[in-house]
Amino acid sequence: MENWKTTAITAAALVVAAVVMSQVSDVPLYITLPVFAVVGAVLIIATIIEYRDNKKSFDEAARFRAGYAFKNQREENKYYAWAEKHPPQHPSQNMLRDLINRYRAPRLVAELLGVLALGLVEIVLFKERAEGRGEEGVIYIVLGLMILLLYFALSNIFGFKARRFYNRLTDMPEFLNIERSYQEGLMVGSSPSFLNIGSEYIILLTPKAVIPIKRSEIQRVCRATVLTAYYTNSIYSGTKETHFIKVYSSVQQRVQLKKFSMILAYELLKSTGLPADDTIDMR
């Protein structure tokens, strides 16, 4: 209701502004009024869309709190078709190699192409410099960018991030049990976030850490959906959904997954006998 009031006041103010402008300037009313009317119409349309999306999200939240994870029957059917084509995966028997492959970002090709392109530019710059043309400073700038991009590419190829995470795990006293559980587990998710459902540990692979949680210490697992509204210059421009699996032990941990992966992961966790909350925390 507050948004409707604000929009109505703003639209009225635009009409008044159009009239005032036509009186104090040489611009006639038949020009100013349509311009301000278009702006007002955009505000009203954005408010209508926001109201519709809010109502829809409240309806979905009520269904989610009742444990129904889908917006409608059509989406549920899509999920079952997706689940047939995307069953849980078994990790490779080498945990480090598996982590490197899973944390390898798809931008690797772009990084390598960028290094090649900057290398070609650098050759041209060196050639021009040898002929007495061009600026030496530009050569160093391009060289620095090429080295930086090359570092990112090598980091992606050799899995520097995954190696850091793996080394932290090896420092844990229970590392051998974590590694065995990981190798025996099932993987759900896609880069850069995965969930490993193992025999002794549930392991969350997030962009910032690999988090092992002992199954015997888990108090409950649940699903969560977060709706984020976006505004451009105070005008509603849409919402975005993000989906998580939350694991509660001594502390709460979570991993972000795509919606269907979240549903599949939850069903697998529930089927292994972990205490599960069928309702979906929606914010």
N, C-alpha and C positions, 0 to 999 in steps of 0.2 A: 504493500500500500504506500509506503514511504517513497518508493521509486516512482510510483504513479504521480504522487503529489509533486515531486521534484520535476518530473518531466512536464507536467501541465503548467507549472509556474514558469519553467524555462521556455516552453513554447509560447506562452502569453507574452513573456518578456521579449522574445524575438519579434513578435508582431508589433509590439510597442516600439521596439528599436527600429524596425523598418519604417514605421510612420514618422518617427522623430527624425531619422536620417533624411527622409524625403523632404522634410520641412526645413532642415538646416543646411541642406546641400542642394546641388543642382541635379542630383540623381532622382528621377521621377519615381513615384510610388509603384508604378506598374513594373519597374525593374527591381527595386529593393524588396518588395513584398514576395515575389516568387523565389528569390534567392534565400530569404530567411525562412520561407515556407518549406523549402527543400530541407534545410537544416533541421527544422522542427519535425518534419516527417521522418527523417533519419532517427532522431531521438525517440520518437513514438514507436517506430518499428523495432528499434533495439530493445525498448522496454517491453513490448509485447513478446518478443522472442525470449527475453530474460524471464518474464513471468511464466511463459509456457515451459521453459526448461526447469525452472524452480519447481513447478507443480509436478512435472515428470519425475524429477529427482526425489521429491518427497514420496511419491507413489512407489518408486523403486526402493527407497529406503525402507518403507513399510514391508515390502515383500522380502527384502534382504534380511530384515530383522526376524522374519518368520522362517528364514533358512533357505528361501528359494533364490538361487544364485543367478538366475537368468532374467532378462528384461521381458521376454515373451517366449512362447512355444517355438517360434521360428529360430530364435537364438539358441535354444536348447537343442534343437535338431542339428544346427550347425556345429555345436560343440561335440555331439556324438560322432558326427562325420569327421570332424577334425581329430578327435581322440583315436579313431581307427587308423588314421594316417600318421599320427605322431605319438606312438607309444613311448613309455619311459625308456631311457637309454641306459646301457651298462657302461660305466667308465672303463678306460683302458687299465691294464694291470700295472701300469707305471703312473703313480699319482702325479708326480711332477710333470711328466709329459702331458698328461691329461689336463692339468691346470693351465699349462702354457697354451695348449690348443684352445681351451675354452675362454681364456682371457685375451686371446689374440683378436684385436679389433679389426673390423672389416675395412677400416681406412688404410690398411697396409698398402694396397695397390696404389691409392692416391698419393701416399707418402713417397713411394718409390718413383712414381711418375713425376712428382714434384722435384725430387732430387735430380732426376735426369734432365728436366726442363731447366732448372737453375744451373746445372752443369753446362748445358749448351749455351745459356746466356753468359756464363762466366767465360767460356771460350771466346765468344764474340767480343766481350769486353776486353779481354787480354789482347786480342788481335788489334782492336781499335787503339788500345793504349800503346802497343808496339809501333803503331803508325803515327803516334803523337796526338791522337784524339781521345776524347772521353775523360772522365774524372776517376782518379785513383780511389777516392773514397767510395764510389759506387761499387767498385770491384770488391772491396772488403765487406761492404754491406751484403752483397749478393752471396759472397763466400760464407759469411756468418750465417745467413739464412739457410744455405745449403747444408752446412754442418749441423745446424739445429734440426733440420728436417731429417737428415741422415740418422741422427741420434734417435729421433722418434721411431724411424723405420726399423733400426736395429733393435731398439727396445721392444718393438712389436714382434719382430722375428724371433728373437732369443728369449722373449718372455720375462723381461726384467721384473715386472710387477708380480707375475705368478711366482717367480723365484723368491722374491722377498716374502710373500705370503707363506710359501712352503718352508722357508728357513725359520720363520716364526713358529710354525707347527712343530718342526723338528726339535725345537727347544723345550717343548712340553714333555713332561715325564710320561704321559700316556700316548705319545706319538704313534708307537707301533700299533696300538689298538685303534687309533683314529684312522691310520692308513689302511689297516685291514678292513675296517668298517666301510671306508670310502670305496675301496675296490669291490666290495661285495654289494654295494648299494645300487640304487636306481637314481638316475639323473632326470630332473624336470627343469625346463627353463630354456633360455637362450641368452647369448652374450649381451651384456656382461654379467647377468645375474642367473644363478642356478640354485637348485635345492637338491642335496644328496640325501636320500633316505636310506640309511645304512642299518646294519644289524645291531650296532651298539651306539652309534652316534647319528644325530641329524646334523648335517653340515651345510651351512649357508655360505654360498659364494656370492659376495656382493662386490661392487666396484672398489670398496675401500678395505675389505678384509675377508679372510676365510674364517668362519666362526663355527667351531665344533661344539655341539651341545649334547651331553650324555642323555640318552633316552630315559634312564632311571630318574633323572633330575627334572624332567619336563612336567610341568604342572598342567598345561593345556596348550592346544594349538587352535588357531582360529583364522578366519579370512577377514580381510579389511579392504574396503573400497573408499578411496578419497576422491571427492569431486572438487576441482579447483576452477573457480570462475575467473575469467580474464576480462580486463577492461582496457580500452584504448582511449586516452583522453576522457576518462570517466564514462565512456560509452561501452556498454556490454558487447563483447565480441565472441563469447562462447565459453564452453567448459571443457575440461579435460579430465578423464578418469585415470587414476593409477590404482593398481591392485597389489596387495601384499599378502604374504603368509606371515603371521605373527607366532612366535614361539615363546612361551612364558616358562622361565625356570627361576633362578634367583634374580635374574633381570629379564626384561623383555628384549627380544631380538626380532628383526624382521628382514625379509628379503622381498624386493619388488619383482613381480612377474607379470607377464601378459595375462589377460583375464582367463583365457582357457587353460593356460599353464597353471594359474592359481587354483582353479577348480580341480584340475587333475591332481595337483600336488596335495591338496587337502583331502581328496578322496583316498589317495594312497596312504597318507599319514593316518587317517581315520581307520583304514582297513588293517593297519599294523597293530591296532589296539591302544594307540595313544589317546589320552583324554582330549576330546575334541568338542568344540562349541560350534554347533551348526549355524547359529545366527551369524550375520556378517556385520562387522563394525563399519558403519558408513558415516563419513564426516564431510 
